[in-house]
């Protein structure tokens, strides 16, 4: 079984960085939306990292927040 949550060393490897390079760049990466480690386990979610890379590369578009008022009015109109 391939784990989804991985330690920093494997998260670094996903970006083709050494652990030292990853640690040096982590704050900059997080400023750009890179997923944070789980506060309890300290592990990084590989799917979240892949999704971040897809958004960064333009393969997927970032989720756009929807106005809850517009959503509610649309639902009311469909009744």
C-alpha positions in Angstrom: 0.0 0.0 0.0 1.3 3.5 -0.9 0.8 5.9 2.0 -0.9 9.2 1.2 0.7 11.1 4.1 4.5 11.2 4.0 7.3 12.7 6.0 9.1 15.9 4.8 11.8 13.9 3.2 9.4 12.2 0.8 7.5 15.5 0.2 10.8 17.0 -0.8 11.5 14.2 -3.1 8.2 14.8 -4.8 9.5 18.2 -5.7 12.9 16.8 -6.7 14.6 18.6 -3.8 16.8 17.3 -1.0 15.4 17.6 2.5 17.7 20.5 3.2 16.6 22.4 0.1 12.9 21.6 0.9 13.3 23.0 4.4 15.1 26.1 3.2 12.3 26.8 0.6 9.3 25.6 2.6 8.1 29.0 3.9 8.3 30.4 0.3 6.4 27.4 -1.0 3.7 27.8 1.6 3.4 31.5 0.8 2.5 30.3 -2.7 -0.1 27.9 -1.4 1.9 24.7 -0.9 0.0 22.5 1.6 1.1 22.5 5.2 2.0 19.5 7.2 -0.7 17.9 9.4 -0.4 19.6 12.8 -0.6 16.3 14.7 1.5 13.9 12.6 3.8 16.4 10.8 3.1 14.5 7.6 2.5 16.0 4.2 -0.5 14.9 2.0 0.8 13.7 -1.4 -2.5 14.3 -3.1 -2.6 17.9 -1.8 0.9 18.4 -3.1 0.0 17.0 -6.5 -3.1 19.2 -6.6 -1.0 22.2 -5.8 1.5 21.4 -8.6 -1.4 21.0 -11.0 -2.8 24.4 -10.1 0.6 26.0 -10.2 1.2 24.5 -13.7 -2.2 25.6 -15.0 -3.4 22.0 -15.4 -6.4 22.7 -13.2 -7.9 26.0 -12.2 -8.2 27.0 -8.5 -11.6 26.6 -6.9 -13.5 29.8 -7.0 -15.5 30.7 -3.9 -19.2 31.0 -4.6 -21.3 33.7 -3.1 -23.7 32.0 -0.7 -26.4 34.5 -1.5 -26.3 33.6 -5.2 -26.4 29.9 -4.4 -29.4 30.4 -2.2 -31.2 32.5 -4.7 -30.5 30.0 -7.4 -31.9 27.2 -5.3 -35.0 29.2 -4.5 -35.5 30.0 -8.2 -35.4 26.2 -9.0 -38.2 25.4 -6.5 
